[in-house]
Amino acid sequence: MSTAILTGQPVPGSSLEGDLRSLGFDVRTASDAGDAETLLATVPADQRVAIVDARFVGHVHALRLGLTDPRFEAAALPGAVTVRPAARQALTRALAREGSAAGGTTAVAVDSVADRVVAALEAEDVSLYRPELGTLVAVVPADPQARNEARQAVAAVDDEAVRLRTAVKSRDGFFTTYFISPYSRYIARWCARRGLTPNQVTTASLITALIAAGCAATGTRGGFVAAGLLLLFSFVLDCTDGQLARYSLQYSTLGAWLDATFDRAKEYAYYAGLALGAARGGDDVWALALGAMVLQTCRHVVDFSFNEANHDATGNTSPTAALSGKLDSVGWTVWIRRMIVLPIGERWAMIAVLTAVTTPRITFYALLIGCAFAATYTTAGRVLRSLTRKAQRTDRAARALADLADTGPLAGALARILPGPPRKTALLSAAFGAVAVVTAAWVWGPAWQVVAMAALYVGLSAEAVERSLKGPLDWLIPPLFRAAEYGTVLLLAAKADVNGALPAAFGLVGAVAYHHYDTVYRIRGDAGAPPQWLVRAIGGHEGRTLLVTVLAALLAPTEFTVALTALAVAVALLVLLESIRFWVIAHKTGAPAVHDEGEPA
């Protein structure tokens, strides 16, 4: 429940009170700031409170945007201000000052109590969100003529059309923009009118994708066609959940996590389904499926690391970024550049069509080639931006990169005892270590030489993280660690040459990748990295890499497969249980709601 306090004299014929009630507010009236302060004291401390000028004229959706968005502790628009519980004390103080000021003078020129309260909150450095209203109207008319003009302006703009249009992301891929969003926004409105939540639509999308994976696993042409169609429908629902969140302003910490996590689970489960279906037809493509998951995950880590390294406003201070901005002004180049990075819409459409009309092997070949080209294009551009960047990395960026590195107890301990001053060869150490261990696994397979290279990798990883990661290209270190760990597991499982080894490796990489994605989503939500005890318990990237090489060298191929399976189960249980506990508690304790408006991955 939320409470709205109307201040000033109500205007005859105004629909403001009804509009506020339609948005879920319990409406109370106050004659002045002092009366509003008295009413505020009766509102439970855990409720959202809004102060609204009774003369307000505007669209209902303008009020919705300004007063009900759960992502912000305080928000304002002309003639209205709202606060969540965290900012209640500041609101109480502001009303008290306004009440005493009015009571201590014989004449006070008060245009709007709400606007005066906004000024007082800003004086206390309370961060106020002001929504972009565009063509929507939100004003406090000063006289009857202005009120009449404002009402005419309201009648001239269909706020429902605006609401539908703004339910779609401002940045989306070509396929999503032109083939999904034109109708998915209406599905979102249909869901909203029936009381469905974004989380329910997200769950439906996951279930649909899992059914698609099951159809692909049948290995029949009919199953492949059904799988492609269901994967596309799952993507429609995936777009719908975000549009429903924007349409109804149902943002939440839990919802953002579910949306991001389920996207990865859907895609990688579908890879597994394709591999199972191919196996039924006598074609073993598990190595391709695992390779696709490794490549896609490393692409995402490149994206996350670069974005975190450049989170600050000065991150684009480079000639390359300026050139990119100029290209954005040429419409057709924007769409070309968005398509060639193979975002989720284009990628899933390609997978769905190829599944239906070709074979799993061809599907994976196309996916690997497309993702490899996209990764090369995006990484090259980001390297150029970083080399020409003029600003220094912030401490926040360095902490985020250190968290993304996922350094375990072995490299952590070595980093603390390495002799001499911190070295400036972090990227070279990480790159050399990654290449050494992956090349060794490729050349020797399950052998003690690979264990020796893994031990070298541990030492070089320690050197890479012994200093703050503020170098121009240090954001490449986490992706290099991911490529080293995942690539080593893939190659050793493939070299084992026994049934079940690659599916077991797929499960292990999937469990570890979930941990790495979860780290990203926590950093994005300003929730901090996963606890150190969890990182230590699952060994860190270097510990797991060393352990897998030892198991491969020590055990027979069949025993190695069993060990990989057991390790995958153990890691999955630990990271899933801790992650679910964390996000559920964050949701229940009212953590700030978040929502991703960026381009889909």
N, C-alpha and C positions, 0 to 999 in steps of 0.2 A: 504494500500500500504506500502511496505517496500523498503528500498534502500540499495544496496550493493555497496561499493566503492572498486574497485580492485586496489591494490597498486603494483608497480613494472612493469616490462616489460612483456606484454602478451606473452605467449608461442605459437608459430605457431602450429596449429592443435589441440589446447586445446578446450575441450567442456565446460570449466568451466562457461563461460558467459551464454551459453545456459542452463546449469544446474540451475544456479541461477535464470534465468528468468522463468524456469519451476516451481520454488518454489515461484513465485510471487514477486521477487525482481526487481526493476528498477536498472539496472547496470550502474555505472559510473566508469571511470578509472582515476587514479591519479598516477603521476610519483613517488611521495615520500610522507612523512608524512605531509610536509607543504602544498602540493597540496591537500592531503586528508582533512586537516583541513579546507581549503577554500571551498571544495565541501560540507563538513559536514554543514557548515554555511548556505548553500542553501536548505538543507533538512528540511521540516516542523518539528516543535518540537514534534508533536504527532506521528511521524513515528518511526518504528523500523529501526535501522541502523546496517549494518554489514561491518566490515573491513576484506577483504579477500586478501590473498597473491595471485597474478596472477599465481604463479607457483604451486598452490595447485593441488594435484592429489588425487582423492578419489571417493567413491560411492556417488551417489546423496542422498541416504538415510542417509549417515553420515552427509552431509550438512543439511539435513532436521532436524535431531535430534539436531544438534549443533546450528542451526540458526533460527529455527521457533517455538520452543516450547514456548507456551504462559505462562507457569507456572513460568518462571524465568525472573528477570529483566536484568540479564546479563549472557551470556554463552560463552564458548570457546571450540575450538578443534584445533589441530595443524594447524597453518596457517590461522585461522579465529577467529573472535570475534564479538559478537553482543550485542547490548544493547537496552532496551526499553526506553521510554521517561524518566523514573525516574532516569536512570543512564547516560543520555546524557551529563550532565555537566561534569561528571568525564571523559567521553570519550573525550570531547573537550579539557580538561586540559591535558590529556595524549598525544593527538596528538600535542598540542602546545609545550609540552616539547620535544617530539621527533623531531618536526620540528626545534626548536631552537637549539637542540643538533647537528642536521645534518648541520645546517647553520653556526655554530660557529667553525667547524673544517674542515681541509682540507681532511681528510679521516676518514670515519666512517664505521665500520664493522657492517652492518645491515643484519642479516640473514633473518629477516622477520619483516616488520613493524607491522603486526598483532600480532606477538608474543611479540614484544617490548611493544605494547599497553597493552597486557594482563598483563605483569609484572608491568606496571605502575598502572593499575587498582587494582591489588592485593596490591600494596604498599599503596593505598588509602583505603584499607579494603573493597573494593567492592566485594561482594559475587558472585563468578563465578561458574556457573553450568558446569560441564564437563560430557557429556553423556558417558555411557559405550558402546563402539562401538563393542566389541567382535571381530568377524571376519571381520567387515567392515574396509575399508582402508581410512585413512585421513592423508596425509603426505605432506611435502614441500620438494621435492627432491633437492639435492644440485648440481647435475650434470646430464648430459644426461643418463648415465648408471643407476643412481638411479631412474630417471624418467621412464625409460623403465621397470625396475623391478617393480616399483609401478603400472604401467599400467597393467602388467601381473598379479599382485596380485589382482587388481580390476576385471580383466576378470575371475579370478579363483573363485570368490565368487558371487553368485546370491543375490544381495541386496533385490530383491523383495521377495525371499524366507525368508530372514532374517526379512524383514518387516512384513510378514505374521506371522511368528513364534512369534515375539515379540509383536504382537497385543494381544496375549493371556496373561492373568495375570500370574505372576510368582508363585502366591499362589492361588490355587483354590481347590474346593472340588472334590472328586472322580467322582461323576456323571457329573459335569460340564467339568472336564478335559477329560473324556473318552467318554461321550455321547453327548456333546454339542459343545465344542470348535473345534473338528476335522472338522466340516463343517460350524459353525457359523462365523469363520474367513473369509471364502469365501463370505458369505453373507455381511460381513462388507466391504470387498473390492468392491463387487458389488455396495453397497450403495455409497461408496466413489467415484467411477467412474461415478456415476450419480448425484453427487452433493448433496446427502442427508447429513444432519447433525446428529450428535448423539442425539440432542434434539428431532428431528423429529422421530427418531427410538424409543427413550424413550417414547414419546407420543403414538406412535403406540402400544408399549407394554402395556401401561396403558389401552388404548381403548380395546385391545384384552382381557385383564384380566377382565375388566368390562363386556364385552360381555359374558365371561365365567361365571362370577357371575350371570348374567341374565339367562343364560342357566340352572345353578344350581337351580335358584329360581323357575323354572317351576315345579320342583318336579317329573319329569318323568324320566324313565330310559334313554331314548334317550337324554334328557336334561343333565343328569349327565355324560353320555359318552362324549357328545359334550363339556361340561364344562371341563372335565379332559384333553381332547385333546387341547382345546384352552388355558388352563392354562400352559401346556407344551410349546406351541408355544409362549405364552407371555414370558416365561422364556428364550426361544431361542433369542427373540428380546432383552430381558433384558441383555443377555450376548453380543449380537451384538453391542449395543450402546457403551459399554465400549471398545470393540475391535475396533470399528470404530474410537473412540476418540484416541486410541493409534496408530492405523494405519495411521491416517491423522493428528495426533497431534492437534485435535480440542478440547482442554480442555477449560473449562470456569467455573467460579463461579456458574453461573446459572445452567449449565449442571450438575455439581456435586450435587447441591441441588435437582434438578428435579429427578435425578436418585435415590438418597437416599429416597426422600419423596414418590415418586411413588411406590417404592418397598413396603413400608409399606401400602400405600393406596390400592395397588392391593391385597395384602394378606388379609387384614382385610375386604375389600369389598367382597372378595370371601367367607370369613367366614359368613358374613351376607347373602350372596346368598344361601349358604348351609342351614343356619337356616330357611330362607324363604321357600326353597324347602321342607325341612322336615316338616314345619308347614302345607304345602299344603297336605302332606300325613298323617297328624294327629299326628305327633311326634314333641313335643316342645323341641328343643335343644338349645334355646337361652342362657340358663345358661352355657352350654358347649362352645358355640361360644364365649361368653364373657370371660369365664374362659381361653380359649385358647389365646385370645387377651391379657388378663392380664398377663398370664405366659410368652408369647413371648415378650411382652414389658418389663417386669421385667428382662428377660434374657438379652435383649439388653442394658438395663441400667446398669446391672452388667458389661457387656463388656465395655461400654463406661467409666464408673466410674473407673474401674481397669486400663484401658489404659491411662486415663488422670492422674491418680495418679502415674503412672509409665512411664510418657512420657520421663523422663530424661534418659540419657545414662547409669546411674548407677542403673536404676530400676531393672535390672536382676541380681544384685549382691546377689544371694542367692543359697544355695546348691540345692534347688528344681529346680531353673531355669537351673542350670548346668546339672542336671539329664535330664531335658527336652531336652536340647541341645544335649546330648549324644544319646538320643532316636531318635532324628531327623536324626542322621547319619545312622540309620537302616531303610532302605526304607519302608518296609511293615508296621512298626509301625507308620510312618507318615500318611499313608492313613487311617489306623484304627482310629487313634486319630482324624483325620479330619472328618471322617464319623460319629463317635459316638456323636459329638457335634451337629449333625443334622443341617448343614448349609443350606442356602436357596435352593441349588440345590437338595440335598437329601430330604429336607422337602417338597418342591413343587412336586417332583416326587412321593413321598409317598401319598401326598394329592390327586394328580391327579389320580393315579391308584386306590386308595381306593374309590374315588368319583365315578369312572366309574363302579366298580365291586361290591361295597357294599352299605351301607347306610350312610347318614350324621352322624348319631349317632356313628357308628363304626369308621368313619373317625376322628371324634373329640376325641373319646377315644384313638385311636392310636396316634393322635397328642399330646394330653395331656401327655400320658405316655412317649412318646419319648422325648418331650421337658423337662419334669420333670427330666428324667434321665440325659439328656444333661446338664441341669442347675446344677444338683447336682455334676456332674463330673467336669465341668469347675469351679464352685464356690469353690469346695473343693481344687482343685489344686491351685487356686489363693490365697486362704486363707493360704495355706502352704507356697507359695512364699512370701506372705506379712509378715508372722510371722518370716521367716528366712532372710528377707531382711536386709542388713547391712546399706544401705544409708538412709539419712533423706529425707522426702518429701520436695519438693521445694515450694516456695511461689506460683509459677504458678499453681502447682498441687492443692494446697489448695484453690486458687481462683476458679479453674475449678470445684472442688467438691462443693464449696459453691453455685456456679451458678446452678449446676445440682440438688442441694437440693431443689430449687424452693421455698424458704422460703417467706411467705407472710407477710403482715403488723402485724398480731397478734403475731406470734412467733418472728418476728423481733423486735417488741416493747418490748416484754417480755425479750428477750435476752439482751437488753440494760439496763434493770433495775434490773436484777437478782442480789441479794446481794452476796458479797464475791468474792474471786478470781475465775477465770475460772476453771471449773471442768474437770477432765480427764475421765469422764464417758459418753462421747458423744455417743459411740456405744451402751452402755447398755441402755441409756435413749431412743434412737431411737428405739431399739429393743423392749423394754418393752412397750413403747407407741403404737407401731404398733400392737403388739400382743394383748394389752388390748382392743383397739378399734375394731379390727377385731373379736376377740372372743366375745365381747359384742354384735356386730351385729349378729353373728351366734347364740348366745344363746337367746337373747331377741328380735331380730328383731326391727321393728319400735317402740321404747320405749324411755322414758326419761332417763333410765339408760344408754342407748347408748350415749345420748347427754352428760351425765356426763363423760363417758369414752373418748368421743371426746374432751371435755374440758381438761381432763388430758393429752390427746395426744398433744394438743396445747402447754401445759406447758412443757412437756418432749421434744417436738421438739425444743422449744426455748433453753432449756438447752443443747441439742445436738449440736446446731450451735453457741453457745455463744463464742466458742474459735475457733482458726484456725484448720481446719481439716487436721492435719498432723500425726495423729496416724496410726499405721500399718494397721488397719482394718477400718479406717474411710471412705474408698471408698464404704463400704457397706451401709452407711447411705442413700444416694439417692435411691438405690433400696428398702430399707426398707420403705422409705416414699412413693414410688410408690406403693408397695404392700399394704400398709395401706390404702391409698386413694382408689385405684381401687378395692381392696377386700371389703372395706366397702360399696362402691356403689353397687357392685355385690350382696352382701348378703342382703342388705336392699331391693333392687329391687326384688330379689327372694322371700324374706319373705313377700313382699306386696301381692303376690299371686293374681295378677290381670293382665289381658291381656294388653300388651303394656308396662309394667313396665321394663321388661328386654331389649326389643329393645331400649327404651328410655335411659336406663343405658348404653347400648352398644354405643349409639351415644355420650353420655356425656364422657365416658372413651375414645372413639376415638378422640374427640375434645381435651381433656386434653393431651392425649398421643401425638397428633401432636405437641402441644406446647413443650412437653419435648423432642421430637425428634428434633424439630427445634432448641432448645437450644444446643443440641449436635452438630448439623451441623454448627452452628455459631462458637462454640468453636473450632471445628476441622479446620475451615477455618480461625482461628485467627481473627474473626470478633467481638468477645466479646459476652456476653450473651444478651438476649432480654432486652429492656429497663425496668427500674424499674416500670415505670408507668403501663406497661402491666401486670407485675407480681402482682402489687397491685390491679389493676382493676379486675383481675380474682381470687384474693383472696389468692394465694399461696396454696400449698398442704394442709396445716392445716386449712385454712379458708374454702376451698371447702368441706373438710371432715366434719367440724363442721356444715356447712350450710346444707349439705345433711342429716345429722342425725337429725337436728332440723326440717327440712321439713318432714322427715319420721314420726317423733313423733307427729307433729302438724297437719298434713293433713290426710284426708282419702286416702285409696289406689289409687283411681282414680285421686284425686287431686294431689297426690304425683307423679303420672305418668306424669301429665301435667306439674308439676313444673320441673321434671327432663328434660322433652323435652325442655322447655323454657330455662333452664340453659344450656343445650347442644347447643342450637342454639346461645345463647348469647356468650358463650365461643368460639364456632367455628368461629363466625363472627369476633370477636376481634382478635383472634390469626391468622386467615387466612389473614385478610386484612393487619395487621401489618407485617406479615411474607412476603407476596407477595410484599408489598411496599419495604421492606428492601432489598430483594434479587434482585428485578428488578433494584433498584437504584445502588446496589453494582455492578451489571453486567454492567450497563451503564457508571458508573464512572471508570471502568477499575480496579476493585478489582483483586488481584492476582488470576489467575486461579488455581484450585485445582483438584485433581483426586485421588481417593482411589485405592491403589494397594494392599490393604490387602485382607484377606479372606472374602468372602461374608457372610453376617449375616443371 
